[in-house]
Amino acid sequence: MRICKDVATALGQDDVRTVPWWRGLALRLHLLMCPHCRRYAAQIRGIGTAARRLFREPGVDPQTLERLQETILSRQD
Amino acid sequence: MPEVITPEAPDLAAQVRAGDRRAIQTVVETYLAQILRAAHGAGLDPHQAEDVTQATFTTFIEVAPRFEGRSSVRTWLFGILYKKIAEARRGRRRDRQMDEIDEAFESRFDARGGWSRPPQPVDTALHHKELEAEIFACLDAAPLRQTLAFILREVEELSTEDICNVLGITRTNLGVMLHRIRNRIRDCLESKGVRR
């Protein structure tokens, strides 16, 4: 995997998690040598991290959760 | 404090199927925030997100006796949520195709597959309203399955198999969807100049 386009596609598609080890190694070697793909990889990772932070922090309002929970569980009766 | 997603108790599915009230209460308590968060992330306003969340759990309680336990309770709940969000978004507007994202991605490379327009710096580290607004806008504008694929992978950290079950897609479809939505968000941030 020496072509930037293939590397960027693999990063975007999460193929890195599933490719055979030798392709994973080729991808890492490419990232070591290519600053553009390294930046792209960091941005894809960063977007995931930002999404986790934005959706999980500060978290859902406890009063909203409590109200919803009461409404939902009352429907069991 | 980062949230830790713990595995389900192995007998939870059986208890839910048996209509065990405590098990159902546990499910509601455990997954309410995740379901509400995903509904919000799928582009619903806070009021709609609450309605869809309530509808998801109401359906869950109604059909619990028929739960076959072939997936985890969590995966099953997200599957119900997906259908409820699709209903809520129906009529609001048609989910658009994302072919333009593929074209935009292709246009960044030369004929040999090297970068012709390399990625520009994008700041995803700062916790500011502009970044939040951009990510929400990108997720809202994307087709529902892509948005949910992204939320389930990145925020809820579901496995590939679980996401495919929830959305009714293949692994290959999931890869394409994740690639498109990530590039859409990246392009949005880059074009808006949210950078270091």
Interface residues (C-beta under 8 A of the other chain):
Chain A: I3 C4 K5 D6 A8 T9 G12 Q13 D14 D15 R17 T18 H36 C37 R39 Y40 Q43 I44 G46 I47 G48 T49 A50 A51 R52 R53 L54 F55 R56 E57 G59 V60 T64 L65 L68 Q69 T71 I72 L73 R75 Q76
Chain B: P2 E3 R21 I24 Q25 V28 E29 L32 A33 L36 R37 H40 G41 E50 T53 Q54 F57 T58 I61 F105 F109 R112 G113 G114 W115 P118 P119 P121 V122 T124 A125 H127 L131 E132 I135 F136 F150 I151 R153 E154 V155 T160 L174 G175 V176 L178 H179 R180 R182 N183 I185 R186 L189
